[in-house]
Amino acid sequence: MIGALRTPEQQTVTVFGGSGFLGRYVVSRLAERGYRVLVPTRQPNLANFLPLGKVGQINPIHANLRNEDSVAHAVARADHVVNLVGILQETGRQRFDTLQAKAPAMIARLAKNAVSIIHVSAIGADANSESAYALSKAEGEAALLQERPDAVILRPSLMFGPGDSSFNRFATLARMLPVLPLPGAETRFQPIYAGDVAEAIVRAVDGVVPGGRVYELGGPEIRTMRQMMEFVLKVTERKRVIIPMPGKIARVQGSVLGTLDRLTLGLIPNELVTTRDQAILLETDNVVSEDALREGRTLQGLGLTPTTIEAIVPSYLLRFRRTGQFDLKRNATPGNTPDLLAPRSGGPASDFHPERATGPAVGQSSSH
């Protein structure tokens, strides 16, 4: 066990899924705290995009969740283990059953020396769901708690941040299509900043989050799918017609698109593909439950203040505007020739110091 005097610099955290969207936030926060971080990945030589820490602080290592020996090696030296692995769509050998239903308990079993196990699931995990995704998430949680009753399980709602697959996807669709068919238009979400989820994970590694509980993490506001799309259209300054798609039609479309995507070996752009399983997910609200709110199993219950989408999302959606983020008219500031280059003072508030200029004022020759 880790003694009270051990510092983060003396502890190792293995982060499965550390090279993914949420993983890069988590690895960065852990490194800032001083922890040594191991990032298991199938291709360590391609993990150059991981955050930078001190020399030797962050290390990608080879591991595959379909190979127990490689997982055992990845957790052998770990004081803490974080599992972020999850997929929204099955492709090739990446299956819900393997990665989401079975892997969490397998990792915990092999990491028997780890002081803490932190697992990221998802709001909507449901053992009775029609969705294979939601069902596998629930099965993974149950199996994990059976193996490690003291595990910390975090269920975030839809996550946002630079590099996300949610708001970036909405903006891409708005750029590609004049009309936006929208499954689950009235389904409610509680978008949460990935950096806030990462902070909750790091606090669990720090040991300040009680184990054996399932926490539901949502942002400060609840918005429907339609409202989120309208927000994206406002930020990107695009006018599009939004057409709500009934659930039954969305399921049929999902079956067709999913089949075409498989037959074309994934050649259809990801932004255009909503599978039948995802259409089923979009029929159910994705918000923090009343039970979690009442029992304090929330981000606020962990002492964290959630970040609004307005504070983060516009910064990385500007590139989807027609003129991008470098609109000269929008970014131009009124005024005027800089004081050092002006031929005369602009008034009492002017910082007119021609003697400091390195050349002639505007409109004057060098001999003036």
Helices and strands as residue ranges (DSSP letters): G 8-10, E 12-16, H 21-33, E 36-41, G 44-46, E 58-62, H 68-75, E 80-83, H 96-96, I 97-102, H 103-110, E 116-120, H 132-147, E 152-156, E 159-160, H 167-176, E 179-183, E 188-189, E 192-193, H 194-206, E 213-217, E 223-224, H 225-236, E 241-245, H 247-263, G 270-272, H 276-281, H 290-295, G 300-302, H 309-317, G 318-320, H 328-331, G 339-341, G 354-356
